[in-house]
């Protein structure tokens, strides 16, 4: 599956648009990550335990988006983006989305 943030894929033409595909994950840090993150907020700097939660959520949302595109028979996803919204206090929704397309070689 070719995925790009661009609106075209070099060497390919979009033969059809299959619609928007997405992958959604809602994540919260576990107790240990939350405690370490809270302590790190006091002293400042990068909060690696939170970064790990964010990276994991983005990866899982991306995989779900690709699976959604495969279910639609897509060869690629264009205009891919991430979005994140605080769902409830301490839990964040991570959304990966884009346009599923069928491709043909040019």
C-alpha positions as CSV (number, residue, x, y, z in Angstrom):
1,X,0.0,0.0,0.0
2,X,1.4,3.3,-1.0
3,X,0.6,6.1,1.4
4,X,1.5,9.8,0.9
5,X,0.6,13.1,2.4
6,X,0.7,14.5,-1.2
7,X,-2.2,14.5,-3.7
8,X,-0.4,12.4,-6.3
9,X,2.0,9.5,-6.4
10,X,5.0,9.7,-8.8
11,X,4.8,7.2,-11.6
12,X,1.1,6.5,-11.1
13,X,-2.2,8.0,-12.2
14,X,-5.3,7.9,-10.0
15,X,-7.8,5.8,-11.9
16,X,-10.6,6.1,-9.3
17,X,-11.3,7.5,-5.9
18,X,-12.7,5.1,-3.4
19,X,-13.5,7.6,-0.6
20,X,-12.1,8.6,2.7
21,X,-10.6,5.9,4.9
22,X,-9.7,6.3,8.5
23,X,-8.2,4.6,11.6
24,X,-9.2,5.8,15.0
25,X,-7.6,5.0,18.4
26,X,-8.4,6.3,21.8
27,X,-5.4,6.1,24.2
28,X,-4.5,7.0,27.7
29,X,-1.2,6.5,29.5
30,X,-1.1,3.6,31.9
31,X,-0.6,4.3,35.6
32,X,3.2,4.1,35.5
33,X,3.5,6.3,32.4
34,X,1.1,8.8,33.9
35,X,3.1,9.0,37.1
36,X,6.4,9.4,35.3
37,X,4.9,12.0,33.0
38,X,3.5,14.0,36.0
39,X,6.9,14.0,37.7
40,X,8.6,15.1,34.5
41,X,6.1,18.0,34.1
42,X,7.5,19.4,37.4
43,X,11.1,19.5,36.2
44,X,10.4,20.1,32.5
45,X,11.8,18.6,29.3
46,X,10.6,15.9,27.0
47,X,8.2,13.5,28.5
48,X,9.3,10.3,26.9
49,X,6.6,8.2,28.6
50,X,3.9,10.4,26.9
51,X,5.8,10.4,23.6
52,X,5.7,6.6,23.6
53,X,2.0,6.6,24.1
54,X,1.5,9.1,21.3
55,X,3.7,7.2,18.9
56,X,2.0,3.9,19.6
57,X,-1.4,5.5,19.1
58,X,-0.4,7.0,15.8
59,X,1.1,3.7,14.6
60,X,-2.1,1.8,15.5
61,X,-4.3,4.5,13.9
62,X,-2.2,4.3,10.7
63,X,-2.4,0.5,10.6
64,X,-6.2,0.7,11.0
65,X,-6.5,3.3,8.2
66,X,-4.4,1.0,5.8
67,X,-6.6,-1.9,6.7
68,X,-9.8,0.1,6.0
69,X,-8.3,1.0,2.6
70,X,-7.4,-2.6,1.8
71,X,-11.0,-3.6,2.6
72,X,-12.1,-1.1,0.0
73,X,-9.7,-2.6,-2.6
74,X,-7.4,0.5,-2.7
75,X,-3.9,0.5,-4.1
76,X,-2.9,3.7,-2.3
77,X,-3.9,6.5,0.1
78,X,-3.3,10.1,-0.8
79,X,-3.6,13.3,1.3
80,X,-3.0,11.3,4.5
81,X,-3.2,13.3,7.7
82,X,-3.2,12.8,11.5
83,X,-5.4,14.5,13.9
84,X,-5.6,14.3,17.7
85,X,-8.3,15.5,20.1
86,X,-8.6,15.1,23.8
87,X,-11.5,12.7,24.2
88,X,-11.8,13.0,28.0
89,X,-9.4,14.2,30.6
90,X,-6.4,11.9,30.2
91,X,-7.6,10.1,27.0
92,X,-6.8,11.3,23.5
93,X,-8.4,10.2,20.2
94,X,-5.8,9.8,17.4
95,X,-7.2,9.8,13.9
96,X,-5.3,8.8,10.7
97,X,-7.2,9.6,7.5
98,X,-6.8,10.0,3.8
99,X,-8.4,9.3,0.4
100,X,-8.3,5.7,-0.8
101,X,-7.5,5.4,-4.5
102,X,-7.0,2.9,-7.3
103,X,-3.8,3.4,-9.2
104,X,-2.5,2.7,-12.7
105,X,1.0,3.0,-14.0
106,X,1.8,6.0,-16.3
